[in-house]
Amino acid sequence: MNSVRISTVVKGEPQNVYGILREPERFPDFMPQIKKAVILWRLPPNRQISEWEVEIDGAVIRWKEEDTYDDEQHSIAFRVVEGDYRAEGHWSIERVRPSETRVTVEATFDWGLTNLDKFVGPVLEKKAKKNLGKMVAALRRNMWIGRIAVRG
């Protein structure tokens, strides 16, 4: 298993940042590497299944994931339920100062390459870290300039 952790501070209150992260279907609007994020099913009380297409270094990766939302803690757990690899992790959101919020994403990946993992795993981990880093940077950049906001 390979692990990745990315953290940054964004402009906005925790509930607003969380509100944006609860709408992954908006991600392609401000995260260029995400080509598609579609909600397939909303499951009560706070779960959904989504389908993703992400371009990483010219290759399009597709998967379906289950997201579980904790509105009280402003956190999101996710796990890949269908795709070429397995992953799970979570987003956490916490206030650091008035109108500034720390966003952290942590994930573990299983590439399904048992015999090759020691050779290929570090390369794939680097690509996963790069992609998650781009997602967090796009969120940060767009929150600071006020380009994205919670839908009313």
Residue pairs with C-beta under 8 A, 6 or more apart in sequence:
1 108
1 109
1 110
2 108
2 109
2 110
2 111
2 121
2 122
2 124
2 125
2 128
3 106
3 107
3 108
3 109
3 125
4 89
4 105
4 106
4 107
4 108
4 109
4 125
4 128
4 129
4 132
5 104
5 105
5 106
6 104
6 105
6 129
6 132
6 133
6 136
7 102
7 103
7 104
7 105
7 136
8 102
8 103
8 136
8 137
8 139
8 140
9 96
9 100
9 101
9 102
9 103
9 140
10 17
10 100
10 101
10 102
10 103
10 139
10 140
10 143
10 144
11 99
11 100
11 101
11 143
11 144
11 146
12 99
12 100
12 101
12 143
13 95
13 99
13 101
14 74
14 93
14 94
14 95
14 101
15 74
15 150
16 101
16 149
16 150
17 74
17 93
17 101
17 103
17 139
17 143
18 71
18 74
18 76
18 93
19 150
19 151
20 26
20 139
20 143
20 148
20 149
20 150
21 76
21 91
21 93
21 103
21 139
22 69
22 76
23 151
24 37
24 39
24 50
24 52
24 67
25 37
25 38
25 39
25 50
26 37
26 148
27 34
27 37
27 135
28 34
28 35
28 36
28 37
29 148
30 138
30 139
30 142
30 147
30 148
31 134
31 135
31 138
31 139
32 138
33 54
33 55
33 56
33 131
33 134
33 135
34 52
34 53
34 54
34 135
35 53
35 54
35 55
35 60
36 51
36 52
36 53
37 50
37 51
37 52
37 53
38 50
38 51
39 48
39 49
39 50
40 48
40 49
40 50
40 51
40 64
41 48
41 49
42 48
43 49
46 68
46 69
46 70
46 71
47 66
47 67
47 68
47 69
48 66
48 67
48 69
49 64
49 65
49 66
49 67
49 81
50 64
50 65
50 67
51 62
51 63
51 64
52 61
52 62
52 63
52 64
52 65
53 60
53 61
53 62
54 60
54 61
54 131
55 61
56 127
56 130
56 131
57 127
61 83
61 84
62 83
62 84
63 80
63 82
63 83
63 84
63 85
63 87
64 80
64 81
64 82
64 83
65 78
65 79
65 80
65 81
65 87
66 78
66 79
66 81
67 76
67 77
67 78
68 76
68 77
68 78
69 75
69 76
70 76
70 77
73 92
74 92
74 93
74 94
75 90
75 91
75 92
75 93
76 90
76 91
77 88
77 89
77 90
78 87
78 88
78 89
78 90
78 91
78 107
79 86
79 87
79 88
79 89
80 86
80 87
80 88
84 112
85 109
85 110
85 111
85 112
85 124
86 109
86 110
86 112
87 107
87 108
87 109
87 110
87 128
88 107
88 108
89 105
89 106
89 107
89 108
90 105
90 106
91 103
91 104
91 105
92 103
92 104
92 106
93 101
93 102
93 103
93 104
94 101
94 102
94 104
95 101
95 102
96 102
103 136
103 139
103 140
105 132
105 135
105 136
107 128
107 132
109 124
109 125
109 128
111 117
111 120
111 121
111 124
113 120
113 121
139 148
142 148
